């Protein structure tokens, strides 16, 4: 399937206030999230590299103890096995890409 309209994917909520639309390519997992102000993602780590691309809104992202406020056009790059956490400062949208591919996020199947 070389083309996909993400608006046709049913939204799932792996954590409260983190609704997302998920799909997998052969080697990567994509999450299109509509973030809600006040939501947070606890500190955690996993073996996947993870890229956060902010489309709208602002996030406070902590990666390996370093804290940064990121907004539209900004990217946060989380290396594998690195503790990271996210706080949503204002409602918006973010695309998160994991490599290698994940079969589930927060217990929600990605495909």
JOQUI-V403121 format. One record per backbone hydrogen bond with DSSP energy under -0.5 kcal/mol. NH is the residue of the N-H (numbers start at 1). CO is the residue of the C=O. If there is no record, write none. Layout:
nh = (NH	NH)
co = (CO	CO)
This chain:
nh = (6	8	9	12	14	14	18	19	20	21	23	25	29	30	31	32	33	33	34	35	35	36	38	39	41	42	44	49	50	51	52	53	53	54	54	55	56	58	59	60	61	61	62	63	63	64	66	68	70	70	73	74	76	78	78	79	81	82	84	85	86	87	88	89	89	90	92	93	94	95	96	96	97	98	99	100	101	105	108	110)
co = (4	5	6	20	12	18	15	34	12	32	30	28	98	23	96	21	31	94	19	33	92	17	88	36	86	40	84	99	78	97	76	51	95	52	74	93	93	90	70	87	59	68	85	61	66	83	63	61	59	68	54	71	52	50	76	77	46	79	44	62	41	60	39	58	87	58	35	56	33	53	31	94	51	29	49	27	27	108	105	103)
